[in-house]
Amino acid sequence: MRGLSVLKGRRPGAGALWLLCLGLPLSAPAIPLDQAVRAGLAIHPQVRSAMAEADRAGTEVEIAKGGYYPSVTMSGGPQEFDVGEVVYDVTVSQMLYDWGRVTSKVDSASATQRKLSEAVLVARDDAALDIVETYLDVLASERRVETVRQHIQRLDGIREMTQARGSDGYADRSELDRANLELARAQEQLSLEKGNLQDARNQYAILVGQDPSELVEPEPMSLQRYLAASDMTRVIRESPLQRKALEDANVAEAQVREAKASLLPQLNLEASALRREIGGRPESDSVMSLRFRMDTFQGLSNFRRPTAAQQRLESARWTADAMQRDIRRQLQTLFDNSDTLRWREQSLSQQVTESEQVGELYREQFEVGRRDVIDLLNVQRERFEAERQLINLHIERKRIEYRAAAQVGLLGALLENRLNHGS
């Protein structure tokens, strides 16, 4: 990859999981993926930072709305040649008409708030995906460690058979040495896999705030099938990444209107109360008037600001179009990779099954002297490599589902099994 259910434009309750979660330790012995993500998001600094930025943007909206209210200017101090006399000037000004300048500022601040609210969702999905990936890393590492251990057990069996055949005089010591060499390689592989597992567990503990224990393999639904049964264009258009890009264009559009309005005079109702020296004597006075106010002109820069704002708007619109295309392209790439992995997984499953059968056949032939130890070790190594690859492919296919869901803002729904064709 983000309470979010109260964000403008989001479905009620769609983001409640992510912000209503409490940073409490989970007491259940088995930790499902959604619980791990909930615990991790509760302590994730990136999500907290994005939420603070969204809150700041909300304050900026209220500041921009202050332009609708009167402004007060005050100055005062001792008279120039008589420090015992005080002069002052107080002016109250109320904007009556400004060609939509204040409204444009409010629109710009509101669009910025919505953009940062979508940025919260993006940060939430990024953080959640990081936790998901680490969760799957731990699962994959645990399975690879177990696979290596089973491989070592099979190699131990081969070594025992080799020792028995050597003690009976049917083979020389080279077969036993070859079996010991293969076993040493397997022990080295076990050490590597244990190191990878420890690293994955450490990463998990940092992200989730607790050590992994009894992780449960998730079974995500196929996002490809979900999108095929839904309006994919609508799903992409409503994704946080796309909405964030569109709100950036809305900010630019409001800035164009503000820049154009700044070139025109603003009509104010002003009331002033002052005390000043007139003819050597301090006098009090008050004035109420209608005035036109304009920004200070410096060369032609004021006239170029609308052009610059229009160019930024055009850039933001192209960026939004590019974002929509990029999301679609990323989804297609992920789904294509998923199909490829599924085909490879089927082939490897068949390869593992066949290697088991060949291994049993070779073992029987080895016992009667029709095979040597090299044949037996080779088929066991092929089986081991196929099993390791099968684990990686199996976990990678699950990663793809979560990565695709994060692209379109559906990661939370996928984790909670809330996806349905009507959503």
Protein Blocks (a to p, Z undefined) as FASTA:
>chain_A
ZZfklpghiaehklmmmmmpccbdcfbfbacfklmmmmmmmmmmklmmmmmmmmmmmmmm
mmmmmmmpccddddddddfklmkbccddddddddfbgghmmmmmmmmmmmmmmmmmmmmm
mmmmmmmmmmmmmmmmmmmmmmmmmmmmmmmmmmmmmmmmmmmmmmnopacfklmmmmmm
mmmmmmmmmmmmmmmmmmmmmmmmmmnopacehiacdddddfklmmmmmcfklmmmmpmk
lmmmmmmmmmmmmmmmmmmmmmpccdddddddddddeehiacddddddddddddddehjl
lmmmmmmmmmmmmmmmmmmmmmmmmmmmmmmmmmmmmmmmmmmmmmmmmmmmmmmmmmmm
mmmmmmnopacfklmmmmmmmmmmmmmmmmmmmmmmmmmmmmmmmmnopmmmmmnopacf
kZZ
